Amino acid sequence: MFSSEIALGILIPFLGTALGSGCVFFLRNEISERSRRILTGFASGVMLAASVWSLLIPSMENASKSGLFPESLSFIPAVVGFWIGILFLLFLDSFIPHLHQFSEEAEGVKSNLPKTTMMLLAVTIHNIPEGMAVGVVYAGYINENSSITAAGALALSLGIAIQNFPEGAIISTPLQSEGMKKTRSFFAGVLSGAVEPLGAILTIALAPVLVPILPYLLSFAAGAMLYVIIEELIPEMMEGKHSNVAVLAFSAGFTLMMILDVALG
């Protein structure tokens, strides 16, 4: 089941996180606010394009091809799965508050530990939908009746890896600036992305069971990723003094992922 081609596709997003985390060895200080906004905006654009071209559109195509829905109603699984993904992340966030909701006095602990711990936890959990997205797409590729191609699955993996690079850097560099050793900061960033290949492998292993509901799973991953974009990334990229640099970076990321998906898919 796990050919070298599929194994590589699963690992590519994780490698993106690892490479981004490696920035801690080359940067003396924490990433500047401007650079953070550029990186976050770029990642947001990539994720949005991946949600549409790699997940929602294939969801509707698979629903139509399955014969269970006429072409005019192929949007039904996409809508249902999309909203389940949104509500699932909303449910998670009710237990895991966002980083901006924490202060140094959170839970009575006057230190930076709660901030960094919650940041790592939030990023790790929000990486799960990305791992699932890769796993679902490759599960569809394994299924001969699916319209998903190897190139299309690879495009999604590359897109997620591209957006994982700045994410890894944004995780590891603040930890180092707060006093954590560079090596530990690096591994903390890498650890936040470890759930992605695990989630992908589990999803692919369940492929025989999941294939009948593939359209719903594709759109579920899209909904979960879109929730992360709106709730986490866009507010972060727009923080601080008004600037158009984040919008331009967002547009560049969206364009790049769109090109990758159409050219490779």
C-alpha positions as a Markdown table, in Angstrom:
| # | Residue | x | y | z |
|---|---|---|---|---|
| 1 | Met | 0.0 | 0.0 | 0.0 |
| 2 | Phe | 2.8 | 2.4 | 1.0 |
| 3 | Ser | 4.9 | 2.8 | -2.1 |
| 4 | Ser | 8.0 | 5.0 | -2.1 |
| 5 | Glu | 5.9 | 7.6 | -4.0 |
| 6 | Ile | 3.2 | 7.7 | -1.3 |
| 7 | Ala | 5.8 | 7.6 | 1.5 |
| 8 | Leu | 7.5 | 10.6 | 0.0 |
| 9 | Gly | 4.3 | 12.5 | -0.4 |
| 10 | Ile | 3.4 | 11.8 | 3.3 |
| 11 | Leu | 6.8 | 13.1 | 4.5 |
| 12 | Ile | 7.1 | 16.2 | 2.3 |
| 13 | Pro | 4.8 | 18.4 | 4.6 |
| 14 | Phe | 6.8 | 17.2 | 7.7 |
| 15 | Leu | 10.0 | 18.1 | 6.0 |
| 16 | Gly | 8.7 | 21.6 | 5.4 |
| 17 | Thr | 8.1 | 22.0 | 9.1 |
| 18 | Ala | 11.6 | 20.6 | 9.9 |
| 19 | Leu | 13.3 | 23.0 | 7.5 |
| 20 | Gly | 11.4 | 26.0 | 8.8 |
| 21 | Ser | 12.3 | 25.0 | 12.4 |
| 22 | Gly | 15.9 | 24.9 | 11.3 |
| 23 | Cys | 15.9 | 28.6 | 10.8 |
| 24 | Val | 16.5 | 28.9 | 14.5 |
| 25 | Phe | 20.2 | 27.9 | 13.8 |
| 26 | Phe | 20.6 | 30.8 | 11.4 |
| 27 | Leu | 18.6 | 33.6 | 12.9 |
| 28 | Arg | 20.1 | 35.5 | 15.9 |
| 29 | Asn | 16.8 | 37.1 | 17.0 |
| 30 | Glu | 13.1 | 36.3 | 16.8 |
| 31 | Ile | 11.5 | 36.9 | 13.4 |
| 32 | Ser | 10.5 | 40.6 | 13.0 |
| 33 | Glu | 6.9 | 41.5 | 12.9 |
| 34 | Arg | 7.1 | 42.4 | 9.2 |
| 35 | Ser | 8.7 | 39.1 | 8.3 |
| 36 | Arg | 6.1 | 37.2 | 10.4 |
| 37 | Arg | 3.3 | 38.9 | 8.7 |
| 38 | Ile | 4.7 | 38.1 | 5.3 |
| 39 | Leu | 5.3 | 34.4 | 6.2 |
| 40 | Thr | 1.9 | 34.0 | 7.8 |
| 41 | Gly | 0.1 | 35.7 | 4.9 |
| 42 | Phe | 1.9 | 33.5 | 2.4 |
| 43 | Ala | 1.0 | 30.4 | 4.3 |
| 44 | Ser | -2.6 | 31.5 | 4.5 |
| 45 | Gly | -2.8 | 32.0 | 0.7 |
| 46 | Val | -1.3 | 28.5 | 0.1 |
| 47 | Met | -3.7 | 26.9 | 2.5 |
| 48 | Leu | -6.7 | 28.6 | 1.0 |
| 49 | Ala | -5.8 | 27.6 | -2.6 |
| 50 | Ala | -5.2 | 24.0 | -1.4 |
| 51 | Ser | -8.5 | 23.9 | 0.3 |
| 52 | Val | -10.3 | 24.9 | -2.9 |
| 53 | Trp | -8.3 | 23.1 | -5.7 |
| 54 | Ser | -7.0 | 20.1 | -3.9 |
| 55 | Leu | -9.9 | 19.3 | -1.6 |
| 56 | Leu | -13.3 | 21.0 | -2.3 |
| 57 | Ile | -13.2 | 20.6 | -6.1 |
| 58 | Pro | -12.1 | 16.9 | -6.0 |
| 59 | Ser | -14.8 | 16.4 | -3.3 |
| 60 | Met | -17.5 | 17.4 | -5.8 |
| 61 | Glu | -15.9 | 15.6 | -8.7 |
| 62 | Asn | -15.8 | 12.4 | -6.7 |
| 63 | Ala | -19.4 | 12.8 | -5.5 |
| 64 | Ser | -20.5 | 13.2 | -9.1 |
| 65 | Lys | -18.4 | 10.2 | -10.3 |
| 66 | Ser | -19.7 | 7.9 | -7.6 |
| 67 | Gly | -23.1 | 7.9 | -9.1 |
| 68 | Leu | -24.8 | 8.6 | -5.8 |
| 69 | Phe | -25.4 | 12.2 | -6.7 |
| 70 | Pro | -26.3 | 13.8 | -10.0 |
| 71 | Glu | -23.8 | 16.5 | -11.2 |
| 72 | Ser | -26.2 | 19.2 | -10.2 |
| 73 | Leu | -26.2 | 18.0 | -6.6 |
| 74 | Ser | -22.6 | 17.0 | -6.3 |
| 75 | Phe | -22.1 | 19.9 | -3.9 |
| 76 | Ile | -24.0 | 18.2 | -1.1 |
| 77 | Pro | -21.1 | 16.1 | 0.3 |
| 78 | Ala | -18.8 | 19.1 | -0.1 |
| 79 | Val | -21.2 | 21.3 | 2.0 |
| 80 | Val | -21.8 | 18.6 | 4.6 |
| 81 | Gly | -18.2 | 17.7 | 5.1 |
| 82 | Phe | -17.1 | 21.3 | 5.0 |
| 83 | Trp | -19.3 | 22.3 | 7.9 |
| 84 | Ile | -18.4 | 19.2 | 9.9 |
| 85 | Gly | -14.7 | 20.3 | 9.5 |
| 86 | Ile | -15.6 | 23.9 | 10.6 |
| 87 | Leu | -17.6 | 22.7 | 13.7 |
| 88 | Phe | -14.9 | 20.1 | 14.6 |
| 89 | Leu | -12.2 | 22.8 | 14.8 |
| 90 | Leu | -14.6 | 25.1 | 16.6 |
| 91 | Phe | -15.2 | 22.3 | 19.2 |
| 92 | Leu | -11.4 | 21.8 | 19.6 |
| 93 | Asp | -10.9 | 25.5 | 20.1 |
| 94 | Ser | -13.4 | 25.6 | 22.9 |
| 95 | Phe | -10.9 | 23.5 | 24.9 |
| 96 | Ile | -7.7 | 25.0 | 23.5 |
| 97 | Pro | -7.9 | 28.8 | 23.7 |
| 98 | His | -6.0 | 30.8 | 21.1 |
| 99 | Leu | -2.6 | 32.2 | 21.9 |
| 100 | His | -3.9 | 35.8 | 21.9 |
| 101 | Gln | -6.2 | 34.9 | 24.8 |
| 102 | Phe | -3.3 | 34.2 | 27.1 |
| 103 | Ser | -1.2 | 36.6 | 29.1 |
| 104 | Glu | 1.8 | 36.0 | 31.3 |
| 105 | Glu | -0.6 | 35.7 | 34.2 |
| 106 | Ala | -2.6 | 32.9 | 32.6 |
| 107 | Glu | -3.8 | 30.4 | 35.1 |
| 108 | Gly | -1.8 | 32.3 | 37.8 |
| 109 | Val | 1.6 | 31.4 | 36.4 |
| 110 | Lys | 3.7 | 34.5 | 35.9 |
| 111 | Ser | 6.0 | 33.3 | 33.2 |
| 112 | Asn | 6.2 | 32.7 | 29.4 |
| 113 | Leu | 5.6 | 28.9 | 29.9 |
| 114 | Pro | 1.9 | 29.0 | 29.4 |
| 115 | Lys | 2.2 | 31.0 | 26.2 |
| 116 | Thr | 4.8 | 28.7 | 24.6 |
| 117 | Thr | 3.1 | 25.6 | 25.8 |
| 118 | Met | -0.3 | 26.7 | 24.4 |
| 119 | Met | 1.4 | 27.9 | 21.1 |
| 120 | Leu | 3.0 | 24.4 | 20.6 |
| 121 | Leu | -0.2 | 22.6 | 21.5 |
| 122 | Ala | -2.4 | 24.8 | 19.3 |
| 123 | Val | -0.1 | 24.4 | 16.3 |
| 124 | Thr | 0.2 | 20.7 | 16.8 |
| 125 | Ile | -3.5 | 20.1 | 17.0 |
| 126 | His | -4.2 | 22.4 | 14.0 |
| 127 | Asn | -1.6 | 20.3 | 12.0 |
| 128 | Ile | -3.9 | 17.3 | 12.3 |
| 129 | Pro | -6.3 | 18.4 | 9.6 |
| 130 | Glu | -3.3 | 19.0 | 7.2 |
| 131 | Gly | -2.1 | 15.5 | 7.8 |
| 132 | Met | -5.6 | 14.1 | 7.3 |
| 133 | Ala | -5.9 | 16.1 | 4.1 |
| 134 | Val | -2.7 | 14.5 | 2.7 |
| 135 | Gly | -3.9 | 11.1 | 3.8 |
| 136 | Val | -7.3 | 11.5 | 2.3 |
| 137 | Val | -6.0 | 12.6 | -1.0 |
| 138 | Tyr | -3.5 | 9.7 | -1.2 |
| 139 | Ala | -6.3 | 7.3 | -0.1 |
| 140 | Gly | -8.3 | 8.7 | -3.1 |
| 141 | Tyr | -5.3 | 8.1 | -5.3 |
| 142 | Ile | -4.9 | 4.5 | -4.2 |
| 143 | Asn | -8.6 | 4.0 | -5.0 |
| 144 | Glu | -8.6 | 3.3 | -8.8 |
| 145 | Asn | -12.1 | 4.8 | -9.1 |
| 146 | Ser | -11.0 | 8.2 | -7.8 |
| 147 | Ser | -10.3 | 11.1 | -10.1 |
| 148 | Ile | -7.3 | 12.1 | -7.9 |
| 149 | Thr | -3.9 | 11.7 | -9.6 |
| 150 | Ala | -0.5 | 11.1 | -8.2 |
| 151 | Ala | 0.5 | 14.6 | -9.4 |
| 152 | Gly | -2.5 | 16.2 | -7.8 |
| 153 | Ala | -1.7 | 14.5 | -4.4 |
| 154 | Leu | 1.9 | 15.6 | -4.7 |
| 155 | Ala | 0.7 | 19.2 | -5.4 |
| 156 | Leu | -1.2 | 19.2 | -2.1 |
| 157 | Ser | 1.8 | 17.8 | -0.2 |
| 158 | Leu | 4.1 | 20.5 | -1.7 |
| 159 | Gly | 1.6 | 23.2 | -0.9 |
| 160 | Ile | 1.3 | 22.2 | 2.7 |
| 161 | Ala | 5.1 | 21.9 | 3.0 |
| 162 | Ile | 5.5 | 25.4 | 1.6 |
| 163 | Gln | 3.1 | 26.8 | 4.3 |
| 164 | Asn | 4.7 | 24.6 | 7.0 |
| 165 | Phe | 8.1 | 26.2 | 6.4 |
| 166 | Pro | 7.2 | 29.6 | 7.9 |
| 167 | Glu | 5.1 | 27.8 | 10.5 |
| 168 | Gly | 8.1 | 25.9 | 11.7 |
| 169 | Ala | 10.2 | 29.1 | 11.9 |
| 170 | Ile | 7.4 | 31.0 | 13.7 |
| 171 | Ile | 7.4 | 28.2 | 16.3 |
| 172 | Ser | 11.1 | 27.6 | 16.9 |
| 173 | Thr | 12.5 | 31.2 | 16.9 |
| 174 | Pro | 10.4 | 32.6 | 19.7 |
| 175 | Leu | 11.3 | 29.7 | 21.9 |
| 176 | Gln | 15.0 | 30.3 | 21.3 |
| 177 | Ser | 14.6 | 34.1 | 22.0 |
| 178 | Glu | 13.0 | 33.3 | 25.3 |
| 179 | Gly | 16.0 | 31.3 | 26.5 |
| 180 | Met | 15.5 | 27.8 | 25.2 |
| 181 | Lys | 18.6 | 26.3 | 23.6 |
| 182 | Lys | 18.6 | 26.2 | 19.8 |
| 183 | Thr | 18.6 | 22.5 | 19.6 |
| 184 | Arg | 15.6 | 22.1 | 21.9 |
| 185 | Ser | 13.8 | 24.9 | 20.1 |
| 186 | Phe | 14.4 | 23.1 | 16.8 |
| 187 | Phe | 13.1 | 19.8 | 18.0 |
| 188 | Ala | 10.1 | 21.5 | 19.6 |
| 189 | Gly | 9.2 | 23.0 | 16.2 |
| 190 | Val | 9.8 | 19.6 | 14.5 |
| 191 | Leu | 7.6 | 17.9 | 17.0 |
| 192 | Ser | 4.7 | 20.2 | 16.2 |
| 193 | Gly | 4.7 | 18.8 | 12.7 |
| 194 | Ala | 5.1 | 15.1 | 13.6 |
| 195 | Val | 1.3 | 14.6 | 13.8 |
| 196 | Glu | 1.0 | 15.3 | 10.1 |
| 197 | Pro | 2.6 | 12.1 | 8.8 |
| 198 | Leu | 1.0 | 10.1 | 11.6 |
| 199 | Gly | -2.4 | 11.4 | 10.7 |
| 200 | Ala | -1.8 | 10.7 | 7.0 |
| 201 | Ile | -0.6 | 7.2 | 7.6 |
| 202 | Leu | -3.6 | 6.4 | 9.8 |
| 203 | Thr | -6.0 | 7.8 | 7.2 |
| 204 | Ile | -4.4 | 5.8 | 4.4 |
| 205 | Ala | -4.5 | 2.7 | 6.5 |
| 206 | Leu | -8.3 | 3.1 | 6.8 |
| 207 | Ala | -8.7 | 3.8 | 3.1 |
| 208 | Pro | -10.9 | 0.7 | 2.4 |
| 209 | Val | -13.4 | 2.0 | 5.0 |
| 210 | Leu | -13.0 | 5.7 | 4.1 |
| 211 | Val | -13.2 | 5.5 | 0.3 |
| 212 | Pro | -17.0 | 5.4 | 0.2 |
| 213 | Ile | -17.1 | 8.6 | 2.1 |
| 214 | Leu | -14.2 | 10.2 | 0.4 |
| 215 | Pro | -16.1 | 13.3 | -0.8 |
| 216 | Tyr | -17.1 | 14.1 | 2.7 |
| 217 | Leu | -13.6 | 13.6 | 4.0 |
| 218 | Leu | -12.0 | 15.8 | 1.4 |
| 219 | Ser | -14.4 | 18.6 | 2.2 |
| 220 | Phe | -14.0 | 18.0 | 6.0 |
| 221 | Ala | -10.2 | 18.6 | 5.6 |
| 222 | Ala | -11.0 | 21.8 | 3.6 |
| 223 | Gly | -13.3 | 23.1 | 6.3 |
| 224 | Ala | -10.8 | 22.4 | 9.0 |
| 225 | Met | -8.0 | 24.1 | 7.1 |
| 226 | Leu | -10.2 | 27.1 | 6.3 |
| 227 | Tyr | -11.1 | 27.5 | 10.0 |
| 228 | Val | -7.4 | 27.6 | 10.8 |
| 229 | Ile | -6.9 | 30.3 | 8.1 |
| 230 | Ile | -9.7 | 32.5 | 9.3 |
| 231 | Glu | -9.3 | 32.0 | 13.1 |
| 232 | Glu | -5.5 | 31.8 | 13.4 |
| 233 | Leu | -3.5 | 32.9 | 10.4 |
| 234 | Ile | -5.4 | 36.0 | 9.1 |
| 235 | Pro | -5.7 | 37.7 | 12.5 |
| 236 | Glu | -1.9 | 37.1 | 13.0 |
| 237 | Met | -0.9 | 38.4 | 9.6 |
| 238 | Met | -3.0 | 41.6 | 10.2 |
| 239 | Glu | -1.7 | 42.4 | 13.7 |
| 240 | Gly | 0.1 | 45.6 | 14.3 |
| 241 | Lys | 0.4 | 48.7 | 12.2 |
| 242 | His | -1.6 | 48.6 | 8.9 |
| 243 | Ser | 0.4 | 47.3 | 6.0 |
| 244 | Asn | -0.4 | 45.8 | 2.6 |
| 245 | Val | 2.6 | 43.5 | 2.7 |
| 246 | Ala | 0.5 | 40.6 | 4.3 |
| 247 | Val | -2.1 | 40.9 | 1.6 |
| 248 | Leu | 0.5 | 40.7 | -1.2 |
| 249 | Ala | 2.1 | 37.7 | 0.5 |
| 250 | Phe | -1.3 | 36.1 | 0.8 |
| 251 | Ser | -2.0 | 36.6 | -2.9 |
| 252 | Ala | 1.5 | 35.3 | -3.8 |
| 253 | Gly | 0.9 | 32.1 | -1.8 |
| 254 | Phe | -2.6 | 31.6 | -3.3 |
| 255 | Thr | -1.2 | 32.1 | -6.8 |
| 256 | Leu | 1.7 | 29.7 | -6.3 |
| 257 | Met | -0.5 | 26.9 | -4.9 |
| 258 | Met | -3.1 | 27.4 | -7.6 |
| 259 | Ile | -0.4 | 27.1 | -10.3 |
| 260 | Leu | 1.1 | 24.0 | -8.6 |
| 261 | Asp | -2.3 | 22.3 | -8.4 |
| 262 | Val | -3.4 | 23.0 | -11.9 |
| 263 | Ala | 0.0 | 22.3 | -13.5 |
| 264 | Leu | 0.6 | 19.1 | -11.6 |
| 265 | Gly | -3.0 | 17.9 | -11.2 |
